[in-house]
Amino acid sequence: MAYTALARKYRPKKFSELIGQEHVVRALRNALETGRVHHAFLFTGTRGVGKTTIARLFAKCLNCETAAQSPHGMTADPCGKCSACVEIDAGRFVDLMEVDAASRTKVDDTRELLDNVQYAPTRARYKVYLIDEVHMLSTHSFNALLKTLEEPPPHVKFLLATTDPQKLPVTVLSRCLQFNLKRLPVGQIAQLMRQILEAEGVASDAGGIRLVALAADGSMRDGLSLLDQLIAFGGGKVDEESARAMLGTIARDHVVKLAEHLAAGDAPALMKYAQSLDQWAPDYAQVLDELASLLVRVAMKQVVNDYEGDDLYAPELLDRLSKAFSPEDVQLYYQTAIIGRRDLALVPEARTGFEMTLIRMLAFRPAGDAGASAGTPSAGVQRSSGAAAARAAAGASVQPPSPSRASGGATSSAASHPASGAGAEITAASWPSLVSQLELGGAAQLANNCVFIARRGPVVRLGLDARNQVVRTAGRVEKLTQALSKYLGETVRIEFESVMPGLETPAQAAERVTVEEFDSARQALEADPAVRALREKFGATLLPDSVRPVK
């Protein structure tokens, strides 16, 4: 007897056997049970998630011979034994027309298909048209389909399936009930694989099944095809070693070893071990994927104490690595791994790109973290952030003086910034000076139009005139909050009040100083003997708008 592929052999025969897509099944079951069945359905989603399978099950529900006994002449639970159900499963039911739109794109094919729409079904209650990959139809084919799709005879149902709904005209989309099928979770794919292997009597281990489920990328059909291939590759068994060999991935022990060297900050050992991987000719993109996946589990263990891991990594291992890494380093290494994974396609050689990604992980640390989290980095690798580390080593930060304007145009004297940190405080009088010192960027406009009212613990209250509310945007508020948190040495939250307690904002102070300087300059010109002489002899007029103070 000919062998049947697992994806075909274990295709669901009822909605109750379907894995996942509960949101679609629920809607279809309710429609069948209440008799409110639309004439056109569109099923969308990536390959292998059940679009055609659900469409065939729906056709069985409409035409099952036992459905005649139900109030609406249809059922959500087909018997699977009547001639209609058996022939639909076998793909030879005369009133179910399955069309592959990818091979029948011409308008003549569509017209030929629709010529028989007006005729009653041969045997069943409904004539069902299942058009797969419907987005492949030409524009003329869609135009030929539109009128029939909008107002078909009462004995006709259209079931459309596509992996690319964006290519469908909106006129078609508006005539269908659309159901988007989701990618299946790894756990659901692995669970079905275990059931199938038990039914087939194939020996397996959890690690091998998990790897194949991950490689399926959310597609059940792809996963079962890979499982078929793995059974053949492994000589009738499914284990992790065979799965890694077939998929081209390295053993997880190697990934764990890379993580341990990263945690120790041992650059020579890390590079030596990374170069040793070349003997297995690995796919370095997959190595980075697995390293990033391990770091995700380590981060989960750090924030969720009772996190138990999965089939690939034991809780004891994750517990050990979670203590070896700092949370900041885990986040940094994960981000570096996925960025390096993205850039591998641009590097001259995948191995050198992989090694440079590992070096980059050790070359940087989160800003402001001057100490090492898990061991001292090796020679030649500086794990601190440039200027920040230099300032930390010097023991103090160097800040430029702020000039203060002296009356009468005298030279300004240097004024040092207030100290920042846990002991720093803000007052209404020091607020204008503080605003000029903080690195605010675009948030400076918001800060200059505020006055400091009070601080209560982590809450900083600022006054903002109702007329200036336009300068209060989410981005500026966030930037100002970050700057104040950095200055005060703790995380703070800003609350705004429209009440202005008689205080002057930095913007108002700057405007007042400017007006005073202009007034002083005009008065000085008017009192100048030469200007008076010109006025008296020639009737000259002083133009106030032309006066500019000399700075």
C-alpha positions, 0 to 999 in steps of 0.5 A: 500500500502506498505511503500517505504523507503525515500532513494528508493522513492526519488532516482534520475531518471535523472542527473538533479535530482542528488545532488552533484557529478557535476564533474562526471555528467559533464563528463558523459553528455559530453561523451553521447552528443558527442558519445565518450562513453568508454566501461568500467567505474569505480565509487568509493566512500564511501557508499551512495554517488550515485555510483549505482544510477549514473550507473543506470542513465547511463544505461537509457541514453544508452538505452532510446527509445527516444535516437534513434532520437539523432545523436549518438543514446544515450541521456544525458536526458532520458525520464523516460517514455519509457519501457526501462526507466521504467523497469530500474527504477523497476530493471527488464530490461532484458539487464541490468545485476546487479551483487553483487560481494560480493555474487558472488566471485567465478571464475565460477560465473564470467565465467557464467556471461560472457558466454552471452557477445558475444550475442546481446542485447535482446531489447536494443541497449546496454547490460550493466553489472553493477557489484557492490562491484567489489573489492570483486571478487577473483583473478581468477575472475578478471583474467577471466574478464580482456580480456573481459573488455579490448576488449568487443563486441561493444554492451556491456558496463561495469559499475563497482562500489566499495567502496575500489578501492585499492583492485582492480588489476592495470590491471583492473584499467588501462582498466576503466575510473575511477570516484571518487565520493565525500562525500556530504556536510552537506548543500546539504544533509540538503537541500534535506531533507527539500525538502523531508519533505515538499513533505511528509508533515512532520513537522520539524525544522532546528536544527533537520535536521542539526543534522541528516545531520551531522550524515549522514557523507557525505552519502545521503543514510545514511542520508535518512535512519536516517531521516526515523528512526527519523520520526518514533521516533518522532511520525511523526515529525522532531525536534531537541529534538527528533534528539538528543534523537535518536542520543544520543547527549546532547542538545546544551545548555549544550555544550554552558554552558561548553564553557562559563565555559571554557571562564570564567576559572572557574574550579570548576563550569566547573567540577560540570557541566561536572559531571551533564551531567552524568544523560543524559548518553551522548556519551562523544566522541560526546560531545567533537565533539560538543564542538570542532564544537562550537569552530570552529564557535567561531574562524570563528566569530573572524576572519570573522566579518560578519560570521552568524553561521548556524542552530545550533548556532545563530550569537548573541551567537557566537558573545558573545563567540568570545569576551569571548575567546582569539583567542589563547585559542580557538585554544588551546581548540580546539586542546585539544578537538580533541586530547582528543576525539582521546584518549577516546578509551584508558581511563578506563572510558569515563567520566573520560577521558572527565573530564580530557580533560576539566581540560587539557584545563584549565591547559595550555596556549599558550607559552609566554602568561603570562596573563589570557585572560578571567578571573582568573583561579580557585584555583589549576589550573595554566594556565601558562606554567611552566618556562615561567611563572616563568621567567615572574613573576621574571621580567627577564630571566636568561641566562648563561654567554658565555666564552671568550678565553683569550690569552696565555691560561688565564682563561676565563671571563664571558660575558653576552648575549645582551638583547633580545626583541623589542630593540635588534639589530644585527651587523656584529661584534655581529653576531658570539656571537649571533649565539652561544647564540641562540637555533638553533639546526640543524640550527646552521650549516646554521647560522655558515656559514653566515655573517650578512649584514644588517637589513631593517625593518622586513628583515634580509639580510645574506651572504652565500657563494655559495659553502655552499648553501648545508646547506641552507634547508627549515627546517634550514631557518625556525628554524633560522627565528623563533630564530631571530624573538624571539630574536628581538621581532618581526616577521622577514624574512631572505633574502640570498645573495651570495656576501660575503662583506669581512666578516668572518663567525662564522665557518671561525672564529672558523677554524681560531682560531683552526689553530692559536692554532695548529700553536702556539702549534707546535712553542712552541714544536719546541722551547722547549729545551728538544725537541731540545736536542732530535733532536740534539742527536738522530736525532728525528723528530717532527710529526706535525699531532700529536700535539694537543693544551692544552685547 
